[in-house]
Amino acid sequence: MRAVVCATFMALLCSIASPGAYAKLTISGTENFVTEFGDATLECLSDSDSNMENYTFEQYCKLKRVWIRLENCTFDEYCFFFFNISRSDGRLVLNVQDVSTWVKGPYRCVKTDSQPGEQEVSEELTLNVIFLNEVFFPSLNFQYGKETDILWAESGSTVEVKCDARASHTPLFEWSQEFSDWILPSDTLVLKHVSEDSEGTYICQARHPVERSLVRTRAFQLRVKPKNPVSVRALFRSSNIVYILSFVTIPAFMLLVLVFTLFSVLIRHRRRQMRKPQISLVDGEKRAPIYKGSLQSLNSTTSDRQPLVM
């Protein structure tokens, strides 16, 4: 008897639970990657309702940190013209045109007439966008828009050029030379001791590791000029200022101090000479000094015998 009652109770529960208890809202579409500027299609499905009039799509806005309904939204809500929602034959489809990094992110389906706190929501589906932008050379001031840029280098110098590109995944780089069969699998090209034989067009190729059809290239032309001798202007570069001050300015200053010192000594010596009495005597006319009351006579070569008294 108990077995019959249990079986009846379980059947009643199953009849009540189905079909609504197992109803499920799902979103399907591109699950892997979408190439930039391509198209993507998402579809909303319900196990319990074949009429999708009361369902719509939402996208998560990272700037506002809210879910935004894509149907009838405005530009202020970060909705763009490339969202297109269509309903036909009981299907709810979202078509995204010209996919870019702006539209990547999680999407979901929601029921618009759900009661507060009982909103029917699907799982999230992330739209991953793969892209590969133009190649550029960070270390060189090349302009975009040119097919080939020109790089001048002195003979015997080393040329190093790095290749880079913004991408959803780290690109694969390789260098090649026009009209040559050599390939360098690296993002950096290094040419040592360049000469006229090194001249030519060098091409950097970036390839997306996931979508191999995404390829970007950029080239530059290397020209080598003869090495110029060291010019006078080169001596005055900032790197040689210390050398110039040490071996030119300091000796010149010391020489100036020495000249000034010698000039001062000569002026002092001249002044001392001017202070001494200037007496000019002829050797034959030198006489001893005669004072008043002196008994010393003067030597004379004449016959004058009269003494001189002062």
C-alpha positions in Angstrom: 0.0 0.0 0.0 2.8 2.4 0.9 4.5 1.7 -2.4 1.4 2.6 -4.3 1.0 5.9 -2.3 4.7 6.8 -2.9 4.5 6.1 -6.6 1.3 8.2 -6.9 2.9 11.1 -5.0 6.0 11.1 -7.2 4.0 11.1 -10.4 2.0 14.0 -9.1 5.2 15.9 -8.3 6.6 15.2 -11.8 3.4 16.4 -13.5 3.5 19.6 -11.5 7.2 20.2 -12.0 7.2 19.7 -15.7 7.3 21.6 -18.0 8.2 24.8 -16.1 10.7 23.4 -13.6 13.1 22.4 -16.3 12.6 25.4 -18.5 15.9 27.0 -19.5 16.9 30.2 -21.2 20.1 29.9 -23.3 22.2 32.1 -25.6 24.2 30.6 -28.5 26.5 31.9 -31.1 30.2 32.3 -31.7 32.0 30.7 -28.8 35.7 31.0 -29.9 37.0 34.2 -31.6 35.6 36.8 -34.0 37.9 38.5 -36.4 37.9 42.3 -36.1 35.6 44.1 -38.6 33.8 40.8 -39.2 30.2 39.8 -38.3 28.9 37.8 -35.3 25.5 36.3 -34.7 23.9 35.4 -31.3 20.6 33.7 -30.7 18.4 33.5 -27.7 16.4 30.2 -27.0 13.9 29.2 -24.4 12.8 25.7 -23.5 9.4 26.8 -22.2 8.4 29.6 -24.6 8.4 29.4 -28.4 7.3 33.1 -28.7 10.4 35.3 -28.1 8.5 38.6 -28.0 9.1 39.0 -24.3 12.9 38.3 -24.5 15.8 40.5 -25.4 19.6 40.8 -25.3 21.8 42.6 -22.8 25.5 43.6 -22.8 27.6 44.3 -19.8 29.1 47.8 -19.8 32.4 47.9 -18.0 32.4 51.7 -17.8 29.1 51.9 -15.9 29.3 48.4 -14.5 25.8 47.6 -15.4 23.9 45.5 -17.9 22.4 47.5 -20.8 19.5 46.3 -22.9 20.5 46.6 -26.5 17.0 47.0 -27.9 16.0 50.6 -28.2 19.0 51.9 -26.3 20.6 55.3 -27.0 24.1 56.4 -27.8 24.5 57.8 -24.2 24.1 54.2 -23.0 27.1 53.2 -25.1 24.9 51.5 -27.7 26.2 51.6 -31.3 24.6 51.4 -34.7 26.1 48.0 -35.5 23.7 46.1 -33.1 20.7 44.7 -35.0 18.0 42.6 -33.2 15.5 40.7 -35.3 12.5 38.4 -34.5 11.2 36.1 -37.1 9.6 32.6 -37.0 9.8 32.6 -33.2 13.6 33.3 -33.2 15.4 36.1 -31.4 18.7 36.9 -33.2 21.3 39.5 -32.5 23.6 40.5 -35.4 26.8 42.4 -34.7 28.4 44.1 -37.7 31.9 45.3 -38.0 33.0 43.7 -34.8 35.7 45.8 -32.9 37.1 45.9 -29.4 34.2 48.1 -28.4 31.6 45.3 -28.7 33.6 42.5 -27.1 32.5 41.3 -23.7 29.7 39.2 -22.1 26.2 39.0 -23.5 23.1 37.4 -22.1 19.3 36.9 -22.7 16.7 38.1 -20.3 12.9 37.9 -20.1 11.4 41.4 -20.1 8.1 40.7 -18.3 9.6 38.8 -15.4 8.5 39.7 -11.9 10.9 41.6 -9.6 13.3 39.1 -8.0 12.3 36.3 -10.4 14.0 37.5 -13.6 14.7 34.8 -16.1 18.3 35.1 -17.2 20.6 33.0 -19.4 24.2 32.2 -18.9 26.7 34.7 -20.1 28.4 34.4 -23.5 31.7 36.3 -24.1 32.3 37.6 -27.6 36.1 37.5 -28.0 37.5 39.7 -30.7 40.9 39.0 -32.3 42.7 41.9 -34.0 46.1 42.9 -35.3 46.9 46.6 -35.9 49.5 48.2 -38.2 53.2 47.5 -37.6 55.4 50.3 -36.3 59.1 50.9 -35.3 59.2 52.3 -31.7 62.8 53.4 -31.9 62.5 55.3 -35.1 60.6 58.5 -35.9 59.0 57.1 -39.0 55.6 58.5 -40.3 52.6 56.3 -40.9 51.3 56.2 -44.4 54.6 55.7 -46.1 55.2 52.4 -47.8 59.0 52.6 -47.3 60.9 54.8 -44.8 64.6 55.6 -45.2 67.2 55.1 -42.5 70.7 56.5 -42.8 73.6 54.9 -41.0 77.4 55.6 -41.0 79.7 52.9 -42.4 80.9 50.6 -39.7 78.1 51.4 -37.2 75.5 49.1 -35.7 71.8 49.4 -36.8 69.1 48.1 -34.4 65.4 48.3 -35.3 62.6 46.9 -33.1 59.3 45.9 -34.7 56.0 46.1 -32.8 52.2 45.9 -33.3 49.2 46.0 -31.1 47.2 42.8 -31.1 44.8 40.7 -29.1 47.5 38.1 -28.8 51.3 38.5 -29.0 52.1 38.5 -32.7 54.8 36.4 -34.4 57.5 38.6 -36.0 60.0 37.9 -38.7 62.4 40.0 -40.7 63.4 39.6 -44.3 65.3 41.5 -47.0 64.0 42.3 -50.4 65.5 40.2 -53.2 67.2 37.9 -50.5 66.3 34.5 -49.2 67.3 35.0 -45.5 64.7 35.2 -42.8 65.2 36.3 -39.1 62.4 35.0 -36.8 62.6 37.9 -34.3 61.0 41.2 -33.5 64.4 43.0 -33.4 66.8 43.4 -36.4 70.5 43.9 -35.5 73.0 44.7 -38.3 76.6 45.1 -37.1 79.4 46.9 -39.0 77.1 48.0 -41.8 78.6 48.8 -45.2 77.4 49.4 -48.8 76.7 45.7 -49.1 74.2 46.1 -46.2 72.0 48.6 -48.1 68.5 47.5 -49.2 64.9 47.2 -48.1 64.2 45.4 -44.9 60.7 44.1 -44.2 59.1 43.3 -40.8 56.1 40.9 -40.9 53.7 40.4 -38.0 51.3 37.4 -38.0 48.5 36.7 -35.5 49.1 33.4 -33.7 45.4 32.4 -33.6 44.1 33.7 -36.9 47.0 33.1 -39.3 45.3 35.0 -42.1 45.9 38.3 -40.1 49.2 39.6 -41.4 50.7 43.1 -41.3 54.0 44.3 -42.8 56.1 47.4 -42.7 59.5 48.1 -44.4 62.3 50.6 -44.3 65.2 51.2 -46.7 68.8 51.2 -45.2 71.3 53.6 -46.8 75.0 53.7 -45.7 77.1 56.9 -45.9 80.9 57.2 -45.4 82.0 57.8 -41.8 82.8 61.5 -41.3 86.0 62.6 -39.5 85.6 64.1 -36.1 84.6 67.7 -36.6 85.1 70.7 -34.3 81.4 70.8 -33.6 81.6 67.3 -32.3 84.1 68.3 -29.7 81.5 70.6 -28.1 78.9 67.9 -27.6 77.7 67.4 -24.1 79.7 64.1 -23.7 83.0 66.0 -24.3 82.4 69.0 -22.0 84.3 67.5 -19.1 87.2 66.6 -21.3 87.4 70.2 -22.7 87.3 71.7 -19.2 90.0 69.5 -17.9 92.5 69.8 -20.7 91.9 73.3 -22.1 90.2 75.6 -19.6 92.2 74.7 -16.5 95.7 75.1 -18.1 94.6 78.4 -19.7 93.5 79.7 -16.3 96.8 78.7 -14.7 98.8 80.4 -17.4 96.7 83.6 -16.9 97.5 83.5 -13.1 101.2 83.1 -13.8 101.3 86.0 -16.2 99.5 88.2 -13.7 101.9 87.3 -11.0 105.0 88.1 -13.1 103.5 91.4 -14.1 102.9 92.3 -10.4 106.5 91.4 -9.5 107.9 93.6 -12.3 105.8 96.6 -11.2 107.0 96.3 -7.6 110.6 96.0 -8.7 110.2 99.1 -10.9 108.8 101.1 -8.0 111.7 100.2 -5.7 114.2 101.4 -8.3 112.4 104.7 -8.7 112.7 105.4 -4.9 116.6 105.1 -4.8 118.7 108.4 -5.4 120.1 108.7 -8.8 123.9 109.5 -8.6 126.1 109.3 -11.6 129.9 109.5 -10.8 132.8 109.0 -13.1 135.5 106.8 -11.6 138.2 109.4 -12.1 136.2 112.0 -10.3 135.2 110.1 -7.2 136.1 111.9 -4.0 135.7 111.2 -0.3 133.1 113.4 1.4 134.5 116.6 3.0 132.9 117.9 6.2 133.5 121.2 8.0 136.6 121.0 10.3 138.0 118.0 8.5 141.8 117.8 8.3 141.6 115.4 5.3 143.0 116.8 2.1 141.7 116.2 -1.3 143.7 114.4 -4.0 144.3 116.8 -6.8 146.1 116.5 -10.1 146.6 120.3 -10.4 149.1 122.7 -8.8 146.5 124.4 -6.7 147.7 124.3 -3.1 144.8 126.2 -1.5 142.8 123.9 0.8 139.1 123.6 0.3 137.1 124.1 3.4 133.3 123.7 3.7 
